[in-house]
Amino acid sequence: MADTESKANPTIADMSISDDSKTKHKVAGPNEDGNTTDNVDNEKAHGFVWLLIVASILMANFLFATDNTIAANVQPAVVKDFESLDKLAWLGVAFLASSWGTNFFWGDLYARFSSKWTFCSSFIVFAVGCTVAGAAPTIDALIVGRAICGVGGAGMYFGSMALLTQMTSERERPLYLNLVGITFGAGTVLGPIIGGAFAASSATWRWAFYFNLIVGGVCAPVYIFLLPTLNPRPGQTIIERAKEIDFLGIILVIGLIVSIVMAISFGGVEYAWNSGQVIALFVLAFVLLWVFLAQQHFAIGTTVERRMFPLHFLKSGTMIVLFLEVACCATCVFVPVYFLPLYFQFVKADSPILAGVRMLPYVAFQTVISILSGWLVGKTGYYVPWYIFAGALCIPGSALLYTVNQYTPLANVYGYEILLGLGSGAATQLTFAIASIKVAPEDIGRSTGWEAFAQLGGPTISLGMAQAIFLNKARAAIASLLPDLNAAEISTIISDPNNPLLRNQPQDVQNQVVDAVVRSMSNAYIVCLVGGCLVLLLIFRFKVNDRLWG
């Protein structure tokens, strides 16, 4: 594993490249004075201790993923408690904008401060957000809590990859980083199930957020006592490191992301695409993009060495392709996670829990192929065939799901989701390991931020577009079939398919509504189809027999 004995305080680059013959993992341990240190020769993680460390890191990632989608099935209960349907969209916008927008900020922190304590700090921020959301007396407070959760969750996600990258060798890295993808995918699927279960119970929807605190409390001792410090800047004070952070760049990129997310989330849903509000948001995003690039290029308020965004990656065809690959793969992962459960709830009148259970074939095959691809890439070094495999399965899987209607046999739907699960799971997390090996040692941390930005941004944009198209078409179709319903009641049917507003209608009317909704959501898989095509085409930037080593 990662060989850290040669230096008392190894850098990130040193921790990332190691002797593959090692079989134990470095952890913090007490020295003779009782202090915690990272260079104790006889204190290494192996066996059960190493399992605890990895499992706890992955659990933090799992909690971030569940929180990403947990609000989906608590929305009806939230609307009922707060009577604020007009602000409901902000629950998703606040979380997505804050998590995506602070990605590079966390990258800066992990590059300068102890990975252990930065990770713990991000978990504390996440816990504060969960507490605020769970105890929220108003929907405005709930929105603030969701935004705080997004900030802390992004730090946990980035940290899970940073820690596993630093504590494993190049050959081990694909497998361990694929485990991050597996837990994130599983958490994304289980989020609505957990949220729906709490919302339907006497515990109420508030425990959908409180339960994160309980799980975090169980994992906290591992984070505090077993994680290695991994200090990238030994000898520097906290003030000296803080002065190096590109705060102007962080502010600009957060403004840019918030503008993009708001425009995509509200366009065609809250406001027409050609409305002044949406146009203004897109114009603001365009302006902020160029201001941010200029600030980074001329190192305004920072230096070339300390600027937040790795501009030199834009000159690398390899890094651009890997950026697009992970964005497209992540799109193929998350679009089905949002739309397939909704399909089952409309067509089969499933509860949120049963709809989630029907996603198990998707998750199971995605998990198996992710572990297999990570293990084989670690053994052989060949990675290009996995992207060819991913694109070759994502394309037919997406195309077949596009053809699904309410009369499609369940066996067929399961088969289609398995195809897409195998394709999307084969390559999504591999990109992080590949990028960390392709770049110079000093850019390993930046490569993680680069790929994480793409992985969070790709689904955010694609899902925003897919949801806007779906909601526009579904609302129009339902309004024509049920003209007596107002806009709020139509939105209720879409967010809660088992609501009496729909299920008390005559059966033929129900069938017409379900048919219209299913046809509306089928357009979402066009996004996956395009993503699958790009995954397949872009990978030929590399030779098929290209190896990461040897």
ABEGO torsion letter per residue (X at the ends): XBBAAABABBBAAAAABBBAABABBBBBBBBAAGBBBAABAABBBBEAAAAAAAAAAAAAAAAAAAAAAAAAAAAAAAAAAAGBAAAAAAAAAAAAAAAAAAAAAAAAAAAABBAAAAAAAAAAAAAAAAAAAAABABAAAAAAAAAAAAAAAAAAAAAAAAAAAAABBAAAAAAAAAAAAAAAAAAAAAAAAAAAAAAABAAEAAAAAAAAAAAAAAAAAAAAAABBAGBABBGBBAAAAAAABBAAAAAAAAAAAAAAAAAAAABGAABBAABAAAAAAAAAAAAAAAAAAAAAAAGBGBBAAABABBAAAAABAAAAAAAAAAAAAAAAAAAAAAAAAAAAAAAAGBBAAAAAAAAAAAAAAAAAAAAAAAAAAAAAGBAAAAAAAAAAAAAAAAAAAAABBAABBAAAAAAAAAAAAAAAAAAAAAAAAAAAAABBAAAAAAAAAAAAAAAAAAAAAAAAAAAAAAAAAAAAAAAAABAABBAAAAAAAAABAABAAAAABBAAAAAAAAAAAAAAAAAAAAAAAAAAAAAAAAAAABBAABBABX
